[in-house]
Amino acid sequence: MQLVIVKLQARSQVALRVQEVLTKHGCNITLRLGIHEQSSNECSNEGVIVLQVKPELSAVNALVEDLKSISQVGVHALSI
């Protein structure tokens, strides 16, 4: 299983660009889970997205590189 973990530091500022990248690579994403803390008053400006992706190395590398090109976004790919 191939996973890509994405950490957004300024979610409200980078979410649109991250969504564009995820849409571009959508055919290679089999599962997406977005997590951010929220209280009754507001949502956190940090978030984590867990992606399960098809285990095609070139496609995974392209996705990771596109995400890394966005400031305030951290990315880590791993195989389980």
Short mmCIF file of the C-alpha atoms (twelve columns), coordinates in Angstrom:
data_MODEL
# 
_entry.id   MODEL 
# 
loop_
_atom_site.group_PDB 
_atom_site.id 
_atom_site.type_symbol 
_atom_site.label_atom_id 
_atom_site.label_alt_id 
_atom_site.label_comp_id 
_atom_site.label_asym_id 
_atom_site.label_seq_id 
_atom_site.Cartn_x 
_atom_site.Cartn_y 
_atom_site.Cartn_z 
_atom_site.pdbx_PDB_model_num 
ATOM 1  C CA . MET A 1  0.000   0.000  0.000   1 
ATOM 2  C CA . GLN A 2  1.337   3.408  -0.998  1 
ATOM 3  C CA . LEU A 3  0.395   6.463  1.108   1 
ATOM 4  C CA . VAL A 4  1.105   10.160 0.738   1 
ATOM 5  C CA . ILE A 5  0.719   12.306 3.855   1 
ATOM 6  C CA . VAL A 6  0.216   16.038 3.253   1 
ATOM 7  C CA . LYS A 7  0.495   18.679 6.015   1 
ATOM 8  C CA . LEU A 8  -0.990  22.108 5.291   1 
ATOM 9  C CA . GLN A 9  0.427   24.870 7.501   1 
ATOM 10 C CA . ALA A 10 -1.858  27.650 6.257   1 
ATOM 11 C CA . ARG A 11 -4.906  25.718 5.130   1 
ATOM 12 C CA . SER A 12 -7.006  28.726 4.194   1 
ATOM 13 C CA . GLN A 13 -4.223  30.102 1.973   1 
ATOM 14 C CA . VAL A 14 -3.085  26.910 0.211   1 
ATOM 15 C CA . ALA A 15 -6.229  24.762 0.045   1 
ATOM 16 C CA . LEU A 16 -7.216  25.859 -3.452  1 
ATOM 17 C CA . ARG A 17 -3.767  25.131 -4.928  1 
ATOM 18 C CA . VAL A 18 -3.608  21.771 -3.120  1 
ATOM 19 C CA . GLN A 19 -7.056  20.887 -4.489  1 
ATOM 20 C CA . GLU A 20 -5.879  21.734 -8.015  1 
ATOM 21 C CA . VAL A 21 -2.918  19.361 -7.640  1 
ATOM 22 C CA . LEU A 22 -5.128  16.598 -6.211  1 
ATOM 23 C CA . THR A 23 -7.567  17.018 -9.099  1 
ATOM 24 C CA . LYS A 24 -4.701  16.865 -11.614 1 
ATOM 25 C CA . HIS A 25 -3.565  13.540 -10.104 1 
ATOM 26 C CA . GLY A 26 -7.061  12.296 -9.232  1 
ATOM 27 C CA . CYS A 27 -6.905  9.142  -11.355 1 
ATOM 28 C CA . ASN A 28 -4.021  7.890  -9.192  1 
ATOM 29 C CA . ILE A 29 -5.690  8.606  -5.835  1 
ATOM 30 C CA . THR A 30 -7.813  5.761  -4.468  1 
ATOM 31 C CA . LEU A 31 -8.581  7.219  -1.022  1 
ATOM 32 C CA . ARG A 32 -8.508  10.709 0.465   1 
ATOM 33 C CA . LEU A 33 -8.999  11.593 4.127   1 
ATOM 34 C CA . GLY A 34 -8.793  15.202 5.308   1 
ATOM 35 C CA . ILE A 35 -8.315  16.006 8.986   1 
ATOM 36 C CA . HIS A 36 -8.286  19.353 10.769  1 
ATOM 37 C CA . GLU A 37 -9.107  20.355 14.301  1 
ATOM 38 C CA . GLN A 38 -12.126 22.482 14.913  1 
ATOM 39 C CA . SER A 39 -13.829 23.986 17.893  1 
ATOM 40 C CA . SER A 40 -17.383 25.206 18.119  1 
ATOM 41 C CA . ASN A 41 -16.182 28.657 17.027  1 
ATOM 42 C CA . GLU A 42 -13.620 28.069 14.272  1 
ATOM 43 C CA . CYS A 43 -11.609 25.602 12.196  1 
ATOM 44 C CA . SER A 44 -7.869  25.187 12.609  1 
ATOM 45 C CA . ASN A 45 -5.679  26.737 9.939   1 
ATOM 46 C CA . GLU A 46 -3.564  23.558 9.880   1 
ATOM 47 C CA . GLY A 47 -4.664  20.316 8.319   1 
ATOM 48 C CA . VAL A 48 -3.529  16.861 7.281   1 
ATOM 49 C CA . ILE A 49 -4.575  14.945 4.189   1 
ATOM 50 C CA . VAL A 50 -3.922  11.200 3.943   1 
ATOM 51 C CA . LEU A 51 -3.931  9.816  0.413   1 
ATOM 52 C CA . GLN A 52 -3.804  6.201  -0.667  1 
ATOM 53 C CA . VAL A 53 -2.404  6.180  -4.176  1 
ATOM 54 C CA . LYS A 54 -1.802  3.616  -6.889  1 
ATOM 55 C CA . PRO A 55 1.686   2.120  -6.468  1 
ATOM 56 C CA . GLU A 56 3.084   3.521  -9.733  1 
ATOM 57 C CA . LEU A 57 6.369   5.157  -8.754  1 
ATOM 58 C CA . SER A 58 6.457   7.789  -11.501 1 
ATOM 59 C CA . ALA A 59 2.878   8.905  -10.731 1 
ATOM 60 C CA . VAL A 60 3.576   9.046  -6.979  1 
ATOM 61 C CA . ASN A 61 6.757   11.057 -7.552  1 
ATOM 62 C CA . ALA A 62 4.925   13.519 -9.827  1 
ATOM 63 C CA . LEU A 63 2.185   14.027 -7.222  1 
ATOM 64 C CA . VAL A 64 4.725   14.510 -4.418  1 
ATOM 65 C CA . GLU A 65 6.778   16.999 -6.451  1 
ATOM 66 C CA . ASP A 66 3.687   19.019 -7.398  1 
ATOM 67 C CA . LEU A 67 2.617   19.193 -3.752  1 
ATOM 68 C CA . LYS A 68 6.130   20.090 -2.553  1 
ATOM 69 C CA . SER A 69 6.143   23.044 -4.940  1 
ATOM 70 C CA . ILE A 70 3.451   24.712 -2.799  1 
ATOM 71 C CA . SER A 71 4.816   26.784 0.066   1 
ATOM 72 C CA . GLN A 72 3.556   25.895 3.553   1 
ATOM 73 C CA . VAL A 73 2.815   22.311 2.463   1 
ATOM 74 C CA . GLY A 74 4.806   19.349 3.754   1 
ATOM 75 C CA . VAL A 75 4.661   15.982 1.991   1 
ATOM 76 C CA . HIS A 76 5.858   12.477 2.848   1 
ATOM 77 C CA . ALA A 77 5.314   9.333  0.773   1 
ATOM 78 C CA . LEU A 78 5.571   5.889  2.326   1 
ATOM 79 C CA . SER A 79 4.884   2.266  1.565   1 
ATOM 80 C CA . ILE A 80 3.219   0.010  4.099   1 
# 
